[in-house]
Amino acid sequence: MGDFRNLRVWHRAHQLTLDVYSETRIFPKEEQYRLTSQLRRSAASIPANIAEGCGRSGDAELARFLTIAKGSASELDYLLLLAHDLGYLKPPRYEQLAEEVHGISRMLANFVDRLRHPTTAPPPQILRPSVTDSRGAPSVNDQPLANRH
């Protein structure tokens, strides 16, 4: 498949991971090795499995790792709900994060379908090479890399 950094789904998953790390910094100390750790691990597992799948040979292996990433997204979806229900995530932020998880999960499902049925599914979204914006800051598809949500 090539460089995982060229996949829009990887960029979204990576940004989601950064967002989860940021949100969990304010979780109670007693959750550090429990819920905080589980949230961070499941979030990081999504882009990590996408990257690993891209490093493997063949579409079947890539599809397997994308399916694992989708499973991690489901786990993260539940853990975000738990954090919300425990009062650690406020409703607006929970809804934003959950919607992003759902969007990434849909992208992964479509990507797997495309790999397994190449003539019927739309192609995965590939990013144009990185460039800089008018201020000289790095961007992809004319979108700044920093603070992407």
LUMKEBA-829287 format. One record per residue (C-alpha): x, y, z. Coordinates in nm, 2 decimals. Layout:
# residues N
R;east;north;up
R;X;Y;Z $
...
***
This chain:
# residues 149
R;east;north;up
R;0.00;0.00;0.00 $
R;0.28;0.24;0.07 $
R;0.32;0.53;0.31 $
R;0.04;0.53;0.57 $
R;0.09;0.91;0.60 $
R;-0.08;0.95;0.26 $
R;-0.41;0.81;0.39 $
R;-0.68;1.05;0.51 $
R;-0.81;0.79;0.75 $
R;-0.47;0.77;0.92 $
R;-0.45;1.15;0.96 $
R;-0.80;1.15;1.12 $
R;-0.71;0.86;1.35 $
R;-0.38;1.03;1.45 $
R;-0.55;1.36;1.53 $
R;-0.81;1.17;1.73 $
R;-0.54;1.00;1.93 $
R;-0.38;1.34;2.01 $
R;-0.73;1.47;2.11 $
R;-0.78;1.17;2.34 $
R;-0.44;1.23;2.50 $
R;-0.53;1.59;2.56 $
R;-0.87;1.52;2.71 $
R;-0.74;1.25;2.94 $
R;-0.48;1.48;3.10 $
R;-0.75;1.62;3.33 $
R;-0.89;1.28;3.43 $
R;-0.87;1.20;3.80 $
R;-0.53;1.06;3.92 $
R;-0.69;0.73;4.03 $
R;-0.79;0.67;3.67 $
R;-0.43;0.71;3.54 $
R;-0.36;0.33;3.51 $
R;-0.72;0.23;3.44 $
R;-0.96;0.43;3.22 $
R;-0.70;0.69;3.11 $
R;-0.46;0.42;3.00 $
R;-0.73;0.22;2.82 $
R;-0.86;0.52;2.63 $
R;-0.51;0.62;2.52 $
R;-0.42;0.26;2.42 $
R;-0.73;0.20;2.22 $
R;-0.70;0.54;2.05 $
R;-0.34;0.49;1.95 $
R;-0.41;0.14;1.83 $
R;-0.62;0.27;1.54 $
R;-0.35;0.47;1.35 $
R;-0.09;0.21;1.46 $
R;-0.28;-0.07;1.30 $
R;-0.34;0.13;0.99 $
R;0.04;0.20;0.97 $
R;0.13;-0.16;1.03 $
R;-0.12;-0.28;0.76 $
R;0.04;-0.05;0.51 $
R;0.38;-0.20;0.59 $
R;0.26;-0.55;0.52 $
R;0.25;-0.72;0.18 $
R;-0.08;-0.75;0.00 $
R;-0.44;-0.63;0.03 $
R;-0.55;-0.92;0.24 $
R;-0.30;-0.83;0.52 $
R;-0.39;-0.46;0.49 $
R;-0.76;-0.55;0.52 $
R;-0.69;-0.76;0.83 $
R;-0.51;-0.47;1.01 $
R;-0.77;-0.22;0.90 $
R;-1.03;-0.46;1.06 $
R;-0.83;-0.47;1.38 $
R;-0.82;-0.09;1.37 $
R;-1.20;-0.08;1.34 $
R;-1.22;-0.31;1.64 $
R;-1.00;-0.06;1.84 $
R;-1.24;0.22;1.72 $
R;-1.53;0.03;1.87 $
R;-1.35;-0.02;2.19 $
R;-1.26;0.35;2.20 $
R;-1.63;0.44;2.13 $
R;-1.74;0.24;2.44 $
R;-1.46;0.38;2.66 $
R;-1.55;0.74;2.56 $
R;-1.91;0.66;2.66 $
R;-1.79;0.53;2.99 $
R;-1.58;0.84;3.05 $
R;-1.88;1.05;2.97 $
R;-2.12;0.86;3.20 $
R;-1.86;0.88;3.48 $
R;-1.86;1.26;3.44 $
R;-1.50;1.29;3.30 $
R;-1.60;1.41;2.96 $
R;-1.86;1.69;2.92 $
R;-2.14;1.62;2.67 $
R;-2.03;1.85;2.39 $
R;-1.67;1.71;2.39 $
R;-1.79;1.36;2.42 $
R;-2.02;1.40;2.12 $
R;-1.74;1.55;1.91 $
R;-1.50;1.27;1.99 $
R;-1.77;1.00;1.95 $
R;-1.87;1.14;1.61 $
R;-1.50;1.14;1.50 $
R;-1.47;0.78;1.60 $
R;-1.78;0.69;1.40 $
R;-1.65;0.87;1.10 $
R;-1.31;0.69;1.12 $
R;-1.49;0.36;1.16 $
R;-1.70;0.42;0.85 $
R;-1.39;0.51;0.66 $
R;-1.21;0.19;0.77 $
R;-1.52;-0.02;0.67 $
R;-1.52;0.14;0.33 $
R;-1.15;0.09;0.28 $
R;-1.18;-0.28;0.38 $
R;-1.47;-0.32;0.13 $
R;-1.26;-0.15;-0.14 $
R;-0.98;-0.39;-0.07 $
R;-1.20;-0.70;-0.07 $
R;-1.42;-0.59;-0.36 $
R;-1.21;-0.36;-0.58 $
R;-1.47;-0.31;-0.85 $
R;-1.77;-0.21;-0.64 $
R;-1.63;0.01;-0.36 $
R;-1.51;0.37;-0.39 $
R;-1.13;0.41;-0.36 $
R;-0.97;0.52;-0.03 $
R;-0.91;0.89;0.01 $
R;-0.54;0.96;-0.06 $
R;-0.39;1.29;0.05 $
R;-0.20;1.51;-0.18 $
R;0.16;1.56;-0.08 $
R;0.23;1.80;0.21 $
R;0.28;2.16;0.12 $
R;0.30;2.48;0.32 $
R;0.02;2.74;0.35 $
R;0.06;3.11;0.29 $
R;0.22;3.15;0.63 $
R;0.48;2.87;0.56 $
R;0.30;2.63;0.81 $
R;0.28;2.26;0.70 $
R;-0.06;2.16;0.54 $
R;-0.22;1.87;0.36 $
R;-0.49;1.92;0.10 $
R;-0.47;2.29;0.19 $
R;-0.57;2.21;0.55 $
R;-0.32;2.30;0.84 $
R;-0.18;2.01;1.02 $
R;-0.20;2.17;1.36 $
R;-0.53;2.18;1.55 $
R;-0.72;1.97;1.29 $
R;-1.05;1.84;1.41 $
***
